[in-house]
């Protein structure tokens, strides 16, 4: 068995991915594995805050010069990817400009769960990456949504309330918890983190496994929308993350990241938001069809990245190591 197959099989047989598959299967056989909403909300808070705290601790140990160029590269990616998504969707689908703008907002932003699954995969594969990658996640979360909304709103016959839209983005739970966690981790450092490590460290993969069980049921309920979306949208939701993921790896190497760090930036670039972006799009572009952008981001791209996309991008990063930069 070659190394590529081993990487993919290792990801497919990891507990979080298998839990996702169980949740998906439960929906297909009309079973009920949904977690109670308070537990689901609690798990999402745990994951967001935990990722932020660990990123803040690592950021405190990093030199500013090491973070500056990758941060700038990430912001450029955040501006470029939604424009690419808007153009690609125009070639592959017959969607309206407003729906394409909504798609661009989702694919320009990020998925925390995909990012988290990538970190777990790298750690289980003994691949090192820069600890400040959580900072890159926070930086990439926002620009893509704003650019996507701008692209879609150009075709509206009404004024968009940008103040409300930006407030929705910056006050979202994901941004507040990520940034709050970064500040907490940076302020307390290694000594402070050692006191909470048994909760945010040792239990992390178990919590992620439970969360992905619920995400499997959510994705399963979008399968009907996927069938109605049309072949063009399905092709876009699989092909575009590969293109943007490779671009993220290239930007990662060009900005000086290690192979693991470039792979993480590639996964971030390949992921699509299904939490922060939908809230902002519902407010700024209510004319956009939720069945389209949620079917693409949650029903197609998320399962693809979780099972195939993450190991594929890691393999790309390994193949390009030493060739870019």
C-alpha positions in Angstrom: 0.0 0.0 0.0 1.5 3.4 -1.0 1.8 6.3 1.3 -1.1 8.2 -0.3 -3.5 5.4 0.5 -2.2 5.0 4.0 -2.7 8.8 4.7 -6.3 8.6 3.4 -7.2 5.4 5.3 -5.7 6.8 8.5 -8.0 9.8 8.2 -11.1 7.7 7.3 -10.6 5.4 10.3 -10.0 8.1 12.9 -12.7 8.3 15.6 -14.0 11.8 14.7 -14.5 10.9 11.0 -16.1 7.6 11.9 -18.4 9.4 14.3 -19.4 11.8 11.5 -20.1 8.7 9.3 -22.3 7.2 12.0 -24.3 10.4 12.2 -24.7 10.6 8.4 -25.8 6.9 8.3 -28.3 7.5 11.1 -30.1 10.1 8.9 -30.0 7.9 5.8 -31.8 5.0 7.8 -34.1 7.5 9.4 -32.7 7.0 12.9 -32.4 9.6 15.5 -28.9 10.4 16.9 -29.3 14.1 17.3 -27.7 15.6 20.4 -29.8 17.8 22.6 -29.3 21.4 21.6 -27.7 22.5 24.8 -25.1 19.8 24.5 -24.4 20.7 20.9 -24.0 24.4 21.9 -21.8 23.5 24.8 -19.5 21.4 22.6 -19.2 24.2 20.0 -18.2 26.6 22.8 -15.7 24.1 24.2 -14.0 23.6 20.8 -13.9 27.3 19.8 -12.6 28.4 23.2 -10.1 25.5 23.4 -8.7 26.1 20.0 -8.4 29.8 20.8 -6.6 29.2 24.1 -4.0 26.8 22.7 -3.4 29.2 19.8 -2.9 32.1 22.2 -0.4 30.2 24.3 1.6 29.3 21.1 1.3 32.9 19.8 2.9 34.2 23.0 5.9 31.9 22.4 6.3 33.0 18.8 8.3 35.9 17.5 6.2 38.7 15.8 8.4 38.5 12.8 7.5 34.8 12.3 3.7 35.6 12.4 3.6 38.8 10.3 4.2 37.4 6.8 1.9 34.4 7.2 -0.7 36.7 8.6 -0.4 39.0 5.6 -0.6 36.0 3.2 -3.7 34.8 5.0 -5.5 38.2 4.6 -4.6 38.2 0.9 -6.1 34.7 0.6 -9.2 36.0 2.4 -9.7 38.7 -0.3 -8.8 36.4 -3.2 -10.7 33.2 -2.5 -14.2 34.7 -2.5 -13.6 36.5 -5.8 -12.4 33.1 -7.2 -15.4 31.4 -5.8 -17.7 34.0 -7.4 -16.1 33.5 -10.8 -15.9 29.7 -10.6 -19.5 29.4 -9.6 -20.4 31.5 -12.6 -18.7 29.1 -14.9 -20.0 25.9 -13.4 -23.6 26.9 -12.4 -26.5 29.0 -13.6 -26.9 30.6 -10.2 -27.9 34.3 -9.9 -25.3 36.9 -9.0 -26.8 37.1 -5.5 -26.6 33.4 -4.9 -23.0 33.4 -6.2 -22.2 36.2 -3.8 -23.6 34.1 -0.9 -21.6 31.1 -2.0 -18.4 33.3 -2.2 -19.0 34.5 1.4 -19.2 30.9 2.6 -16.2 29.7 0.7 -14.1 32.7 1.5 -14.6 32.1 5.2 -13.6 29.1 7.2 -14.8 26.0 9.0 -13.6 25.6 12.6 -14.5 21.9 12.7 -12.5 21.2 9.5 -9.6 23.1 10.9 -9.8 21.2 14.1 -10.0 17.8 12.4 -6.9 18.8 10.3 -4.9 19.6 13.5 -5.9 16.2 15.0 -4.9 14.5 11.8 -1.5 16.2 11.7 -0.9 15.4 15.4 -1.8 11.8 15.0 0.5 11.7 11.9 3.3 13.3 14.0 3.5 16.2 11.6 4.6 19.5 13.3 2.9 22.8 12.5 3.2 26.4 13.8 1.2 26.9 17.0 0.0 30.3 15.8 -2.2 28.8 13.0 -5.2 29.6 15.1 -4.4 33.3 14.6 -4.6 32.6 10.8 -8.0 31.0 11.3 -9.3 34.1 13.0 -7.8 36.3 10.3 -9.3 34.3 7.5 -12.8 34.1 9.1 -13.9 37.6 8.3 -12.5 39.1 5.0 -14.1 36.4 2.8 -17.6 37.0 4.2 -17.3 40.8 3.6 -16.0 40.4 0.0 -18.7 37.8 -0.8 -21.5 40.1 0.6 -20.0 43.0 -1.5 -20.1 40.9 -4.6 -23.6 39.7 -4.1 -25.0 43.1 -3.0 -23.9 44.8 -6.2 -27.0 43.3 -7.9 -29.5 44.4 -5.3 -32.1 47.1 -5.9 -31.9 48.2 -2.3 -29.3 49.5 0.2 -27.5 46.9 2.3 -27.2 47.8 6.0 -23.5 47.3 6.3 -23.4 48.4 9.9 -25.7 45.6 11.0 -24.0 43.1 8.7 -20.5 43.9 10.1 -21.9 43.9 13.7 -23.3 40.4 13.0 -20.0 39.2 11.7 -17.8 40.6 14.5 -20.1 39.8 17.3 -20.7 36.2 16.2 -20.0 33.4 18.7 -17.2 32.0 16.6 -15.3 35.3 16.4 -15.9 36.2 20.1 -14.8 32.8 21.4 -11.8 32.5 19.1 -10.5 35.9 19.8 -11.3 35.7 23.5 -9.5 32.3 23.7 -6.5 33.8 21.9 -6.4 36.7 24.4 -6.8 34.3 27.3 -4.1 31.9 26.2 -1.7 34.8 25.3 -2.3 36.4 28.7 -1.9 33.2 30.8 0.8 31.5 28.8 2.2 28.0 29.4 1.9 28.3 33.2 -1.8 29.2 33.1 -2.6 26.7 30.4 -1.1 23.9 32.5 -3.9 24.4 35.0 -6.7 23.8 32.4 -4.8 21.3 30.1 -6.6 18.2 31.6 -9.9 19.7 30.4 -8.9 21.4 27.1 -6.2 19.0 26.1 -6.8 15.4 27.2 -10.6 15.5 26.5 -10.3 17.4 23.2 -10.5 14.5 20.7 -13.4 12.9 22.6 -15.3 16.2 22.6 -14.6 16.6 18.8 -15.9 13.0 18.2 -19.2 13.8 19.9 -19.5 17.1 18.0 -18.9 15.4 14.6 -21.6 12.8 15.4 -24.0 15.7 15.5 -22.4 17.3 12.4 -23.0 14.0 10.6 -26.8 14.3 11.3 -26.8 17.9 10.2 -25.0 17.1 6.9 -27.3 14.1 6.3 -30.4 16.3 6.5 -28.9 18.5 3.7 -28.7 15.6 1.3 -32.1 16.4 -0.1 -30.9 19.9 -1.0 -27.8 18.4 -2.6 -29.9 16.4 -5.0 -31.9 19.5 -5.9 -28.8 21.7 -6.3 -27.8 20.4 -9.7 -24.6 18.8 -11.0 -22.9 22.1 -11.5 -23.1 23.1 -7.8 -21.9 19.6 -6.8 -18.9 19.9 -9.1 -18.1 23.3 -7.7 -18.4 22.2 -4.1 -15.9 19.4 -4.7 -13.5 21.0 -7.2 -13.2 24.5 -5.8 -12.0 23.4 -2.3 -9.2 21.5 -4.1 -8.2 24.5 -6.1 -8.3 26.9 -3.1 -6.6 24.3 -0.9 -3.6 24.0 -3.2 -3.5 27.8 -3.4 -3.4 28.0 0.4 -0.5 25.5 0.5 1.4 27.6 -2.0 0.7 30.8 0.0 1.8 29.0 3.2 5.1 27.9 1.8 5.7 31.4 0.2 5.1 33.0 3.6 7.7 30.8 5.3 5.4 28.2 7.0 6.6 24.7 7.6 5.1 21.7 5.7 2.5 21.2 8.5 1.7 24.9 8.7 1.3 25.1 4.9 -1.1 22.1 5.0 -3.1 23.8 7.7 -3.4 27.1 5.7 -4.4 24.9 2.7 -7.2 23.3 4.7 -8.4 26.7 5.9 -8.4 27.9 2.3 -10.3 24.8 1.2 -13.0 24.9 4.0 -16.3 26.6 3.8 -18.2 28.3 6.6 -21.6 27.0 7.8 -21.9 29.0 11.0 -20.7 32.6 10.8 -21.3 33.1 7.0 -25.0 31.9 7.0 -25.9 34.3 9.8 -24.3 37.3 7.9 -25.8 36.3 4.6 -29.3 35.9 6.0 -29.0 39.5 7.3 -27.3 41.2 4.3 -28.6 39.0 1.4 -31.9 37.5 2.4 -32.8 37.1 -1.3 -30.1 34.4 -1.5 -31.4 30.8 -1.4 -30.2 29.0 1.9 -30.8 25.6 0.3 -28.0 26.4 -2.2 -25.3 27.8 0.0 -25.9 25.4 2.9 -26.2 22.3 0.6 -22.9 23.2 -1.0 -20.9 24.2 2.2 -22.4 21.7 4.7 -23.9 19.0 2.5 -21.0 18.5 0.1 -17.8 20.4 0.9 -17.7 19.7 4.6 -18.0 15.8 4.3 -15.6 15.9 1.3 -13.0 17.8 3.3 -13.4 15.8 6.4 -12.9 12.4 4.6 -10.8 13.1 1.5 -9.9 16.8 1.4 -7.7 17.0 4.6 -5.4 14.0 3.7 -5.3 15.2 0.0 -4.1 18.7 1.0 -1.5 17.2 3.4 -0.2 15.0 0.5 -0.1 18.1 -1.7 1.9 19.9 1.0 4.3 17.0 1.2 4.7 16.9 -2.6 5.4 20.6 -2.8 7.8 20.8 0.1 11.0 22.4 -1.1 9.5 23.4 -4.5 7.7 26.6 -3.3 9.0 29.5 -1.3 
